[in-house]
Amino acid sequence: MSASGSNRSFTFASRLAMEGVDLLTIKELGGWRSLSMVSRYAHLSLSHRNQAIERLVNRAARENAQAAGVSVAP
């Protein structure tokens, strides 16, 4: 694959991943034979990785508050 083709694959897979598309779907859409190939291309930006962690932290905080009987916004 040429450098520009590789760059397009990286952009295609990364943008799909950042939109929350699962890796199996990205694999099918991109025509890759294995998930290991998808993982080479589907990299998330630092901000998307941080947002993912923030969602987990917020979810844990809501669950802990609910378990303690405290009302919290969704």
Secondary structure, 3 states (H helix, E strand, C coil): CCHHHHHHHHHHHHHHHHCCCCHHHHHHHHCCCCHHHHHHHCCCCHHHHHHHHHHHHHHHHHHHHHHCCCCCCC
